[in-house]
Amino acid sequence: MPTLIIDEKEKIIDRHGANPEKILNILIDLQFASPEGYIDQETAQLVADRLHMKETRVYEIISFYAILKDTPQARYTIKVCSSSPCHFSGGTMVMQSLEKALGVKENEATDDNLFMYHGIPCVGACGQGPVIKIKDTVFGNLNPAKIEQLVKDLRDGRYPEL
Ligand code: FES
């Protein structure tokens, strides 16, 4: 299963100056960058080490904020690019199509724990907007029919690599 490599995690922490006052932003950015969409134990430990805090304190913060998760929430975490180029080329349509196809709102897992979706910053495929990313795979030039088909294909196991 692909995971965020340590260099990428360090870069996110450094972007916030490894500042303990920015721990919420750090944890949110780490979670959104994580292919599985949660803070794993190794990441919590790294944050604790870099911010010179106890790991238990990091977990207290994760428990306190509903947006933060310490376990995988769904088999497929669908990340919707919400940066301007994608937003203006149909980002809202993507969110609405996912809500319709999955029957849940952003950041909610489906009852079968198969799907969850949320917005993330630019994934570097702006020419293909609107795009979504699942693990390391980007799906671009989306429209409602393509999104419906993608959800169906994922349910049917047509992307075993994801
Ligand atoms: S703005 Fe969506 S991929 Fe860059």
Residues whose N, C-alpha, C, O or C-beta is under 5 A from the ligand:
A	BS01	FES	C81 S83 S84 P85 C86 C122 V123 G124 A125 C126 G129
